[in-house]
Amino acid sequence: MYAEQFKITATEVGFVQRLLRTYRNDLPACQGGPLVHPTVLAGVTTPFTVLAAGFASSLIVFTLEKIVYSVQNISQQE
């Protein structure tokens, strides 16, 4: 049983190594062109800041709505 599992694992490892040799992770030639700009963190900080601000403001509005609704329910019950 162990010998069969080892053969299967060895075959899978050989297959993966062959795939890695075939499809290397080198940058393609088009990456060196003048129109290709590298991705930097500064390019995405503004959108994520706006997203975080919208998320925070929606949580504040939701909390205020819950408070107002609770106060209205308490005043109607009296």
Wavefront OBJ file of the C-alpha trace (Angstrom):
o trace
v 0.000 0.000 0.000
v 2.750 2.443 0.927
v 4.695 1.620 -2.239
v 1.641 2.422 -4.374
v 1.104 5.745 -2.596
v 4.772 6.609 -3.070
v 4.544 5.852 -6.798
v 1.477 8.066 -7.153
v 3.113 10.891 -5.169
v 6.345 10.614 -7.120
v 4.399 10.731 -10.378
v 2.469 13.800 -9.221
v 5.668 15.565 -8.125
v 7.272 14.816 -11.482
v 4.204 16.155 -13.269
v 4.231 19.371 -11.229
v 7.947 19.878 -11.798
v 7.465 19.388 -15.524
v 4.654 21.955 -15.533
v 6.782 24.433 -13.612
v 9.595 24.025 -16.105
v 7.178 24.538 -18.989
v 5.348 27.528 -17.538
v 8.047 29.557 -15.820
v 7.180 32.712 -13.925
v 9.442 34.982 -15.957
v 8.125 38.392 -16.939
v 7.005 38.531 -20.553
v 8.803 40.841 -22.971
v 5.836 43.223 -23.106
v 6.352 44.112 -19.417
v 9.430 46.126 -20.310
v 7.584 48.493 -22.646
v 7.132 52.233 -22.063
v 3.345 51.966 -21.631
v 3.521 49.434 -18.786
v 3.434 51.078 -15.368
v 4.295 49.117 -12.241
v 1.595 48.793 -9.620
v 2.453 50.666 -6.476
v 0.644 51.073 -3.191
v 0.260 54.814 -3.692
v -2.040 54.158 -6.653
v -4.629 52.324 -4.572
v -4.510 54.128 -1.234
v -6.970 56.855 -2.267
v -9.707 54.451 -3.468
v -9.321 52.286 -0.376
v -9.443 55.375 1.850
v -12.685 56.468 0.182
v -14.045 52.937 0.570
v -13.114 52.832 4.263
v -14.652 56.283 4.850
v -17.892 55.183 3.172
v -17.958 52.030 5.261
v -17.377 53.976 8.491
v -20.015 56.582 7.635
v -22.569 53.900 6.791
v -21.915 52.228 10.150
v -22.424 55.563 11.928
v -25.690 56.226 10.067
v -26.889 52.687 10.807
v -26.105 53.084 14.504
v -27.896 56.437 14.672
v -30.947 54.953 12.934
v -31.057 52.111 15.464
v -30.847 54.609 18.351
v -33.599 56.857 16.945
v -35.841 53.858 16.215
v -35.326 52.518 19.738
v -36.140 55.909 21.300
v -39.304 56.185 19.182
v -40.453 52.715 20.213
v -39.881 53.488 23.884
v -41.783 56.777 23.666
v -44.721 55.106 21.839
v -45.030 52.380 24.452
v -45.501 54.898 27.269
l 1 2 3 4 5 6 7 8 9 10 11 12 13 14 15 16 17 18 19 20 21 22 23 24 25 26 27 28 29 30 31 32 33 34 35 36 37 38 39 40 41 42 43 44 45 46 47 48 49 50 51 52 53 54 55 56 57 58 59 60 61 62 63 64 65 66 67 68 69 70 71 72 73 74 75 76 77 78
